[in-house]
């Protein structure tokens, strides 16, 4: 398996604003878990006139921590990377408390929970509705700072990263995380889109990434190349499992993820499904019908 240079160490205290770069503060919510690592990091951009990226989960203690960190300052924008609740669940309460509008790509792409991927940790926010919908290339200006939206579908089709050119920085949400690979969960998570979005990041010249979960990522191109190689190796592993006679996802996951925490096997199954959908699409794998968790697969 490709070696991804994961970053497991992070120095922080829950609810306390840490200055991670000039004009950038981070407040981490106390919602640790198998998919959130130490918790959701909310970023405050600027001084005096500020933007907030990913206000985080709907927790009163996190709202209080953010309002304390923002005391005496004006919030001009609340920016959402995507519509999982650990990123946007607090958005409306923070907007009500500060008067700031909420900006995001869209509401959650799958409107009916019954049709969506199984919830992982806090799941999706089906009620989320941005005040302003923004897409790729949108520019958000403030006093002494500028942010640019970069559409990176894959984890979800409405996923945005936010570039901060003056810091050569990219706020990556869940698209790239330093502590683990991102889950790509159908029906809306798409591995083909995810791989294309990795290529898009490789074409950029960012010097540092700030994910919502975990520590900053220096030397980001090296990291993205390793993630891409890891995904391609997962493709090869899945094909190998099919050739060994393991033709369902239920058979593939325990063999491929034997050394992974069993709590993550549900997410692993969704990732394997995302890989198989892509492999069927490109003709490397055949399926007995529409690709799904219960389908039977075969390699060509």
C-alpha angles and dihedrals in degrees: 000000000000114000111241111194094234119190112219099166119087127163113212147118121227113259095007119118111237120196103226096172138353106298093005126102128176129205116188120211120226095244104112118169146137091285100033099045106203092352143281116313117216115201124213113202122202136358125270093354106047146175124213120215116203104351088204135216125354097263124139092214090056092047089052091049092051094047090049091050090048097045111143092010133105120235109212100174139022108201125197124201094196144331105271110123096237087064105036107016093103096043099101095045091049090048091051091049096047105026091235121142121239119238125196143138095256146310117290107305095225108059099185113065090206090064096046132091116277110277114264111201106319095358127202129335103232092180096056114122121168119222088221125026114217132185141190113324097017111151122216114193130194139162105302096349143075131194128193125200117234114192110223110172119186109081083051128348090240096053117135130185119201121222122208103198096189089061095034083234135141124202100214106187106196096329091091122013125179097218101048144354118276120257114243105198123181144248090053099010107085125192094200090054090045093054090047090051090052088055089050091056091048089058090057129082103223115153099203139015126216109199122193089239121046138357128326117277117230119193089029098179090060089050094049092048089053092050091050092049089049091053092049090050089052087055089054092046092052092051089049091053091051090052089052090058100260097131103165131064089238088061096041100051100060090047096047098038101037091129095048126097106268088229086071097051093093089056090044090055090053090049091050089050090051090051092048093050089054093045091050090048093054093042100248093114133033127214132202090234135327110352111258143142091274099040127115117238137194134188122234 
